[in-house]
Amino acid sequence: MYGGGLTFTVHLLHSLGKKLVFKISKNYEKRTRDFGYGIEYQNVPLTVFDAIKNPFITDMYIDTLEG
């Protein structure tokens, strides 16, 4: 379910010294969750990125699970 995308992101974030990922979601959540390997993530709507001058986007997951 996660595989290479998660591993790539974690290695990249560790090499950049980052500890937080913003995950695009329909809703904004104040709390952070465990992304794995010492990284946290926070669900935020796409509009949050309008306020960031130069967002750094590493990769994108597409959820294709239905049902």
C-alpha positions in Angstrom: 0.0 0.0 0.0 2.8 2.4 0.7 6.0 1.0 -0.8 8.6 3.1 -2.6 6.7 6.4 -2.4 6.8 6.4 1.4 10.4 5.3 1.5 11.5 7.9 -1.0 9.7 10.7 0.8 11.1 9.7 4.2 14.7 9.5 2.9 14.3 12.8 1.2 12.9 14.5 4.2 15.6 13.2 6.5 18.3 14.4 4.1 16.7 17.9 4.1 16.3 17.9 7.9 12.4 18.1 7.7 10.1 16.5 10.2 6.6 17.4 8.9 4.6 16.6 5.7 1.4 18.3 4.6 -1.0 15.8 3.1 -3.6 17.3 0.8 -7.1 16.5 2.0 -10.6 17.9 1.9 -10.4 19.0 5.5 -7.9 20.9 7.7 -6.8 19.1 10.8 -4.8 20.8 13.5 -3.3 17.6 14.9 -0.4 15.8 13.3 -0.2 12.1 12.7 2.6 9.6 12.5 3.9 9.3 8.9 6.6 6.8 10.0 10.3 6.8 10.6 10.2 9.9 12.8 8.2 12.1 10.4 4.8 13.6 11.2 2.0 14.6 8.7 -0.9 17.0 8.8 -4.0 16.9 6.6 -4.6 20.3 5.0 -6.8 21.4 2.0 -5.1 22.4 -1.2 -5.9 26.1 -0.5 -3.3 26.1 2.3 -0.6 26.0 -0.5 -1.8 29.3 -1.8 -0.3 31.0 1.2 3.1 29.3 0.8 5.4 31.4 -1.5 7.6 28.5 -2.8 6.1 25.1 -1.8 8.4 22.2 -2.0 6.4 19.2 -3.4 8.2 15.9 -3.3 5.7 13.4 -4.7 2.1 12.6 -4.9 0.0 9.6 -3.9 -3.3 8.8 -5.6 -5.8 6.8 -3.7 -7.4 4.4 -6.2 -9.2 2.3 -3.6 -13.0 2.2 -4.1 -15.7 0.8 -2.0 
